[in-house]
């Protein structure tokens, strides 16, 4: 599922790049446009911005849903592991704390 998130983010980047390029090319041509063409371009840009916003919103919602699901799975698994083996969990936590304290102590004194 990590590749799905990466693909969605990459697609959003590409869409934003295309939108930026389109906006730049359109803005450079504005001096040559009549008022009617300018109004039509304004409407196309407005539509493109709305489409991009909707697409980005859908993709970000999907990414958010995936991340929340994964986080829920991790929390559930860690709770189950702690429930099944409480002494092991306590020993690992103590060990991690001791290692962290030793590293921070060495960093502060070094």
VMD Tcl script that builds the backbone (N, CA, C; Angstrom):
set m [mol new atoms 330]
animate dup $m
set s [atomselect $m all]
$s set {name element resname resid chain x y z} {
  {N N UNK 1 A 0.810 -1.201 0.000}
  {CA C UNK 1 A 0.000 0.000 0.000}
  {C C UNK 1 A 0.849 1.259 0.000}
  {N N UNK 2 A 2.128 1.121 0.405}
  {CA C UNK 2 A 3.021 2.265 0.380}
  {C C UNK 2 A 3.187 2.795 -1.026}
  {N N UNK 3 A 3.206 1.891 -1.997}
  {CA C UNK 3 A 3.360 2.337 -3.372}
  {C C UNK 3 A 2.127 3.094 -3.847}
  {N N UNK 4 A 0.959 2.757 -3.313}
  {CA C UNK 4 A -0.260 3.478 -3.675}
  {C C UNK 4 A -0.176 4.922 -3.189}
  {N N UNK 5 A 0.288 5.107 -1.960}
  {CA C UNK 5 A 0.441 6.463 -1.433}
  {C C UNK 5 A 1.457 7.236 -2.262}
  {N N UNK 6 A 2.562 6.595 -2.567}
  {CA C UNK 6 A 3.585 7.265 -3.352}
  {C C UNK 6 A 3.065 7.619 -4.739}
  {N N UNK 7 A 2.277 6.703 -5.351}
  {CA C UNK 7 A 1.712 6.979 -6.674}
  {C C UNK 7 A 0.750 8.159 -6.615}
  {N N UNK 8 A -0.108 8.173 -5.578}
  {CA C UNK 8 A -1.070 9.273 -5.447}
  {C C UNK 8 A -0.357 10.602 -5.258}
  {N N UNK 9 A 0.677 10.611 -4.444}
  {CA C UNK 9 A 1.419 11.852 -4.213}
  {C C UNK 9 A 2.122 12.283 -5.493}
  {N N UNK 10 A 2.719 11.338 -6.207}
  {CA C UNK 10 A 3.403 11.656 -7.460}
  {C C UNK 10 A 2.410 12.177 -8.499}
  {N N UNK 11 A 1.214 11.578 -8.552}
  {CA C UNK 11 A 0.184 12.036 -9.491}
  {C C UNK 11 A -0.241 13.457 -9.156}
  {N N UNK 12 A -0.395 13.745 -7.857}
  {CA C UNK 12 A -0.748 15.111 -7.451}
  {C C UNK 12 A 0.345 16.096 -7.872}
  {N N UNK 13 A 1.602 15.705 -7.697}
  {CA C UNK 13 A 2.698 16.576 -8.115}
  {C C UNK 13 A 2.658 16.828 -9.615}
  {N N UNK 14 A 2.420 15.771 -10.379}
  {CA C UNK 14 A 2.356 15.913 -11.838}
  {C C UNK 14 A 1.197 16.812 -12.251}
  {N N UNK 15 A 0.027 16.600 -11.616}
  {CA C UNK 15 A -1.137 17.428 -11.933}
  {C C UNK 15 A -0.861 18.893 -11.618}
  {N N UNK 16 A -0.226 19.132 -10.494}
  {CA C UNK 16 A 0.091 20.505 -10.112}
  {C C UNK 16 A 1.082 21.118 -11.099}
  {N N UNK 17 A 2.059 20.328 -11.552}
  {CA C UNK 17 A 3.016 20.815 -12.543}
  {C C UNK 17 A 2.342 21.165 -13.855}
  {N N UNK 18 A 1.420 20.298 -14.307}
  {CA C UNK 18 A 0.685 20.571 -15.551}
  {C C UNK 18 A -0.159 21.831 -15.406}
  {N N UNK 19 A -0.799 21.949 -14.244}
  {CA C UNK 19 A -1.640 23.129 -14.002}
  {C C UNK 19 A -0.786 24.394 -14.018}
  {N N UNK 20 A 0.380 24.340 -13.371}
  {CA C UNK 20 A 1.279 25.490 -13.334}
  {C C UNK 20 A 1.743 25.857 -14.742}
  {N N UNK 21 A 2.120 24.841 -15.535}
  {CA C UNK 21 A 2.564 25.089 -16.905}
  {C C UNK 21 A 1.452 25.720 -17.739}
  {N N UNK 22 A 0.240 25.185 -17.592}
  {CA C UNK 22 A -0.902 25.719 -18.328}
  {C C UNK 22 A -1.163 27.169 -17.926}
  {N N UNK 23 A -1.101 27.427 -16.641}
  {CA C UNK 23 A -1.338 28.784 -16.144}
  {C C UNK 23 A -0.268 29.739 -16.674}
  {N N UNK 24 A 0.984 29.311 -16.667}
  {CA C UNK 24 A 2.063 30.169 -17.174}
  {C C UNK 24 A 1.904 30.453 -18.664}
  {N N UNK 25 A 1.578 29.426 -19.449}
  {CA C UNK 25 A 1.423 29.649 -20.888}
  {C C UNK 25 A 0.215 30.540 -21.170}
  {N N UNK 26 A -0.821 30.364 -20.396}
  {CA C UNK 26 A -2.017 31.178 -20.589}
  {C C UNK 26 A -1.747 32.636 -20.218}
  {N N UNK 27 A -1.057 32.829 -19.119}
  {CA C UNK 27 A -0.783 34.196 -18.679}
  {C C UNK 27 A 0.159 34.914 -19.650}
  {N N UNK 28 A 1.061 34.187 -20.298}
  {CA C UNK 28 A 1.959 34.847 -21.246}
  {C C UNK 28 A 1.218 35.271 -22.514}
  {N N UNK 29 A 0.112 34.603 -22.820}
  {CA C UNK 29 A -0.670 34.924 -24.005}
  {C C UNK 29 A -1.752 35.970 -23.752}
  {N N UNK 30 A -1.926 36.398 -22.511}
  {CA C UNK 30 A -3.028 37.295 -22.153}
  {C C UNK 30 A -2.940 38.612 -22.922}
  {N N UNK 31 A -1.742 39.111 -23.154}
  {CA C UNK 31 A -1.595 40.381 -23.853}
  {C C UNK 31 A -2.149 40.344 -25.264}
  {N N UNK 32 A -2.199 39.174 -25.880}
  {CA C UNK 32 A -2.679 39.042 -27.251}
  {C C UNK 32 A -4.176 38.723 -27.345}
  {N N UNK 33 A -4.819 38.550 -26.222}
  {CA C UNK 33 A -6.220 38.125 -26.234}
  {C C UNK 33 A -7.172 39.312 -26.267}
  {N N UNK 34 A -8.284 39.070 -26.898}
  {CA C UNK 34 A -9.363 40.055 -26.825}
  {C C UNK 34 A -10.090 39.821 -25.501}
  {N N UNK 35 A -10.992 40.708 -25.174}
  {CA C UNK 35 A -11.719 40.568 -23.908}
  {C C UNK 35 A -12.558 39.292 -23.897}
  {N N UNK 36 A -13.117 38.927 -25.037}
  {CA C UNK 36 A -13.921 37.701 -25.121}
  {C C UNK 36 A -13.060 36.459 -24.866}
  {N N UNK 37 A -11.886 36.426 -25.494}
  {CA C UNK 37 A -10.983 35.291 -25.279}
  {C C UNK 37 A -10.477 35.275 -23.841}
  {N N UNK 38 A -10.255 36.447 -23.291}
  {CA C UNK 38 A -9.791 36.539 -21.916}
  {C C UNK 38 A -10.834 35.970 -20.956}
  {N N UNK 39 A -12.111 36.301 -21.203}
  {CA C UNK 39 A -13.190 35.774 -20.367}
  {C C UNK 39 A -13.283 34.248 -20.490}
  {N N UNK 40 A -13.151 33.733 -21.720}
  {CA C UNK 40 A -13.200 32.284 -21.936}
  {C C UNK 40 A -12.032 31.599 -21.227}
  {N N UNK 41 A -10.863 32.217 -21.292}
  {CA C UNK 41 A -9.689 31.658 -20.620}
  {C C UNK 41 A -9.877 31.680 -19.111}
  {N N UNK 42 A -10.448 32.746 -18.611}
  {CA C UNK 42 A -10.712 32.858 -17.180}
  {C C UNK 42 A -11.634 31.727 -16.732}
  {N N UNK 43 A -12.657 31.448 -17.515}
  {CA C UNK 43 A -13.590 30.368 -17.181}
  {C C UNK 43 A -12.906 29.004 -17.231}
  {N N UNK 44 A -12.040 28.803 -18.244}
  {CA C UNK 44 A -11.313 27.526 -18.329}
  {C C UNK 44 A -10.384 27.352 -17.136}
  {N N UNK 45 A -9.710 28.429 -16.757}
  {CA C UNK 45 A -8.829 28.366 -15.593}
  {C C UNK 45 A -9.615 28.088 -14.317}
  {N N UNK 46 A -10.749 28.725 -14.187}
  {CA C UNK 46 A -11.593 28.501 -13.016}
  {C C UNK 46 A -12.030 27.043 -12.958}
  {N N UNK 47 A -12.423 26.507 -14.089}
  {CA C UNK 47 A -12.838 25.104 -14.160}
  {C C UNK 47 A -11.666 24.180 -13.855}
  {N N UNK 48 A -10.491 24.497 -14.394}
  {CA C UNK 48 A -9.303 23.668 -14.150}
  {C C UNK 48 A -8.924 23.691 -12.675}
  {N N UNK 49 A -9.023 24.858 -12.040}
  {CA C UNK 49 A -8.721 24.948 -10.615}
  {C C UNK 49 A -9.703 24.131 -9.792}
  {N N UNK 50 A -10.972 24.189 -10.141}
  {CA C UNK 50 A -11.971 23.407 -9.414}
  {C C UNK 50 A -11.734 21.909 -9.606}
  {N N UNK 51 A -11.429 21.505 -10.833}
  {CA C UNK 51 A -11.147 20.097 -11.106}
  {C C UNK 51 A -9.928 19.628 -10.321}
  {N N UNK 52 A -8.874 20.444 -10.344}
  {CA C UNK 52 A -7.668 20.091 -9.603}
  {C C UNK 52 A -7.965 19.997 -8.113}
  {N N UNK 53 A -8.718 20.957 -7.592}
  {CA C UNK 53 A -9.070 20.944 -6.167}
  {C C UNK 53 A -9.863 19.708 -5.799}
  {N N UNK 54 A -10.825 19.347 -6.643}
  {CA C UNK 54 A -11.624 18.153 -6.368}
  {C C UNK 54 A -10.784 16.887 -6.427}
  {N N UNK 55 A -9.925 16.801 -7.431}
  {CA C UNK 55 A -9.056 15.632 -7.570}
  {C C UNK 55 A -8.108 15.535 -6.380}
  {N N UNK 56 A -7.503 16.656 -6.021}
  {CA C UNK 56 A -6.571 16.663 -4.893}
  {C C UNK 56 A -7.291 16.277 -3.606}
  {N N UNK 57 A -8.498 16.786 -3.424}
  {CA C UNK 57 A -9.264 16.475 -2.217}
  {C C UNK 57 A -9.573 14.983 -2.137}
  {N N UNK 58 A -9.997 14.402 -3.254}
  {CA C UNK 58 A -10.306 12.962 -3.264}
  {C C UNK 58 A -9.061 12.135 -2.953}
  {N N UNK 59 A -7.959 12.501 -3.580}
  {CA C UNK 59 A -6.723 11.731 -3.359}
  {C C UNK 59 A -6.218 11.893 -1.934}
  {N N UNK 60 A -6.274 13.108 -1.401}
  {CA C UNK 60 A -5.825 13.312 -0.027}
  {C C UNK 60 A -6.743 12.584 0.952}
  {N N UNK 61 A -8.030 12.530 0.663}
  {CA C UNK 61 A -8.958 11.789 1.519}
  {C C UNK 61 A -8.609 10.299 1.499}
  {N N UNK 62 A -8.275 9.783 0.311}
  {CA C UNK 62 A -7.897 8.373 0.202}
  {C C UNK 62 A -6.599 8.103 0.948}
  {N N UNK 63 A -5.631 9.012 0.829}
  {CA C UNK 63 A -4.368 8.868 1.557}
  {C C UNK 63 A -4.624 8.905 3.060}
  {N N UNK 64 A -5.455 9.837 3.490}
  {CA C UNK 64 A -5.786 9.961 4.910}
  {C C UNK 64 A -6.439 8.683 5.424}
  {N N UNK 65 A -7.356 8.142 4.647}
  {CA C UNK 65 A -8.037 6.910 5.039}
  {C C UNK 65 A -7.044 5.755 5.167}
  {N N UNK 66 A -6.120 5.653 4.224}
  {CA C UNK 66 A -5.111 4.592 4.255}
  {C C UNK 66 A -4.210 4.731 5.471}
  {N N UNK 67 A -3.753 5.961 5.739}
  {CA C UNK 67 A -2.879 6.195 6.881}
  {C C UNK 67 A -3.603 5.887 8.186}
  {N N UNK 68 A -4.843 6.315 8.311}
  {CA C UNK 68 A -5.616 6.038 9.523}
  {C C UNK 68 A -5.815 4.538 9.716}
  {N N UNK 69 A -6.091 3.829 8.630}
  {CA C UNK 69 A -6.274 2.378 8.709}
  {C C UNK 69 A -4.986 1.707 9.179}
  {N N UNK 70 A -3.859 2.128 8.603}
  {CA C UNK 70 A -2.570 1.542 8.993}
  {C C UNK 70 A -2.248 1.844 10.447}
  {N N UNK 71 A -2.485 3.071 10.869}
  {CA C UNK 71 A -2.209 3.440 12.262}
  {C C UNK 71 A -3.076 2.616 13.212}
  {N N UNK 72 A -4.334 2.440 12.854}
  {CA C UNK 72 A -5.226 1.622 13.671}
  {C C UNK 72 A -4.736 0.191 13.765}
  {N N UNK 73 A -4.235 -0.337 12.659}
  {CA C UNK 73 A -3.704 -1.704 12.655}
  {C C UNK 73 A -2.476 -1.826 13.549}
  {N N UNK 74 A -1.608 -0.833 13.492}
  {CA C UNK 74 A -0.393 -0.849 14.317}
  {C C UNK 74 A -0.757 -0.768 15.795}
  {N N UNK 75 A -1.675 0.117 16.147}
  {CA C UNK 75 A -2.088 0.261 17.549}
  {C C UNK 75 A -2.716 -1.037 18.040}
  {N N UNK 76 A -3.571 -1.629 17.219}
  {CA C UNK 76 A -4.227 -2.878 17.606}
  {C C UNK 76 A -3.200 -3.990 17.816}
  {N N UNK 77 A -2.252 -4.098 16.888}
  {CA C UNK 77 A -1.229 -5.144 17.000}
  {C C UNK 77 A -0.359 -4.938 18.238}
  {N N UNK 78 A 0.019 -3.695 18.517}
  {CA C UNK 78 A 0.852 -3.445 19.697}
  {C C UNK 78 A 0.080 -3.726 20.986}
  {N N UNK 79 A -1.192 -3.398 21.014}
  {CA C UNK 79 A -2.005 -3.693 22.206}
  {C C UNK 79 A -2.160 -5.198 22.402}
  {N N UNK 80 A -2.371 -5.913 21.310}
  {CA C UNK 80 A -2.497 -7.367 21.400}
  {C C UNK 80 A -1.194 -7.990 21.904}
  {N N UNK 81 A -0.066 -7.510 21.381}
  {CA C UNK 81 A 1.233 -8.037 21.807}
  {C C UNK 81 A 1.473 -7.739 23.280}
  {N N UNK 82 A 1.118 -6.545 23.722}
  {CA C UNK 82 A 1.300 -6.179 25.128}
  {C C UNK 82 A 0.394 -7.002 26.027}
  {N N UNK 83 A -0.793 -7.325 25.560}
  {CA C UNK 83 A -1.734 -8.119 26.342}
  {C C UNK 83 A -1.264 -9.575 26.439}
  {N N UNK 84 A -0.735 -10.109 25.346}
  {CA C UNK 84 A -0.292 -11.500 25.332}
  {C C UNK 84 A 0.972 -11.707 26.151}
  {N N UNK 85 A 1.884 -10.748 26.100}
  {CA C UNK 85 A 3.172 -10.893 26.778}
  {C C UNK 85 A 3.511 -9.617 27.549}
  {N N UNK 86 A 2.846 -9.402 28.685}
  {CA C UNK 86 A 3.061 -8.141 29.409}
  {C C UNK 86 A 4.473 -8.009 29.980}
  {N N UNK 87 A 5.052 -9.106 30.457}
  {CA C UNK 87 A 6.396 -9.014 31.026}
  {C C UNK 87 A 7.446 -8.736 29.954}
  {N N UNK 88 A 7.279 -9.355 28.808}
  {CA C UNK 88 A 8.198 -9.098 27.697}
  {C C UNK 88 A 8.083 -7.646 27.256}
  {N N UNK 89 A 6.855 -7.157 27.179}
  {CA C UNK 89 A 6.624 -5.766 26.792}
  {C C UNK 89 A 7.280 -4.819 27.778}
  {N N UNK 90 A 7.136 -5.130 29.073}
  {CA C UNK 90 A 7.731 -4.278 30.102}
  {C C UNK 90 A 9.260 -4.321 30.006}
  {N N UNK 91 A 9.841 -5.503 29.780}
  {CA C UNK 91 A 11.289 -5.636 29.670}
  {C C UNK 91 A 11.818 -4.876 28.453}
  {N N UNK 92 A 11.127 -4.990 27.320}
  {CA C UNK 92 A 11.545 -4.277 26.107}
  {C C UNK 92 A 11.450 -2.769 26.329}
  {N N UNK 93 A 10.383 -2.320 26.967}
  {CA C UNK 93 A 10.217 -0.892 27.246}
  {C C UNK 93 A 11.329 -0.384 28.162}
  {N N UNK 94 A 11.637 -1.170 29.194}
  {CA C UNK 94 A 12.713 -0.794 30.111}
  {C C UNK 94 A 14.044 -0.725 29.361}
  {N N UNK 95 A 14.310 -1.721 28.532}
  {CA C UNK 95 A 15.558 -1.747 27.759}
  {C C UNK 95 A 15.665 -0.565 26.814}
  {N N UNK 96 A 14.572 -0.259 26.135}
  {CA C UNK 96 A 14.577 0.885 25.212}
  {C C UNK 96 A 14.814 2.187 25.967}
  {N N UNK 97 A 14.215 2.299 27.149}
  {CA C UNK 97 A 14.424 3.483 27.975}
  {C C UNK 97 A 15.861 3.607 28.443}
  {N N UNK 98 A 16.451 2.465 28.833}
  {CA C UNK 98 A 17.839 2.472 29.298}
  {C C UNK 98 A 18.791 2.862 28.163}
  {N N UNK 99 A 18.561 2.313 26.977}
  {CA C UNK 99 A 19.409 2.651 25.828}
  {C C UNK 99 A 19.266 4.128 25.474}
  {N N UNK 100 A 18.039 4.623 25.465}
  {CA C UNK 100 A 17.796 6.039 25.169}
  {C C UNK 100 A 18.486 6.933 26.197}
  {N N UNK 101 A 18.368 6.564 27.476}
  {CA C UNK 101 A 19.006 7.356 28.531}
  {C C UNK 101 A 20.517 7.350 28.376}
  {N N UNK 102 A 21.064 6.186 28.039}
  {CA C UNK 102 A 22.517 6.105 27.860}
  {C C UNK 102 A 22.967 6.968 26.679}
  {N N UNK 103 A 22.237 6.915 25.598}
  {CA C UNK 103 A 22.603 7.709 24.418}
  {C C UNK 103 A 22.472 9.211 24.703}
  {N N UNK 104 A 21.398 9.593 25.360}
  {CA C UNK 104 A 21.218 11.014 25.678}
  {C C UNK 104 A 22.250 11.473 26.692}
  {N N UNK 105 A 22.575 10.620 27.648}
  {CA C UNK 105 A 23.600 10.964 28.634}
  {C C UNK 105 A 24.949 11.138 27.973}
  {N N UNK 106 A 25.266 10.265 27.030}
  {CA C UNK 106 A 26.539 10.359 26.312}
  {C C UNK 106 A 26.573 11.621 25.463}
  {N N UNK 107 A 25.445 11.966 24.863}
  {CA C UNK 107 A 25.353 13.151 24.000}
  {C C UNK 107 A 25.531 14.433 24.812}
  {N N UNK 108 A 24.926 14.477 25.988}
  {CA C UNK 108 A 25.006 15.678 26.830}
  {C C UNK 108 A 26.393 15.851 27.454}
  {N N UNK 109 A 27.093 14.739 27.691}
  {CA C UNK 109 A 28.413 14.822 28.332}
  {C C UNK 109 A 29.537 14.878 27.307}
  {N N UNK 110 A 29.220 14.553 26.063}
  {CA C UNK 110 A 30.255 14.483 25.023}
  {C C UNK 110 A 30.453 15.757 24.374}
}
mol reanalyze $m
mol bondsrecalc $m
mol representation Tube
mol addrep $m
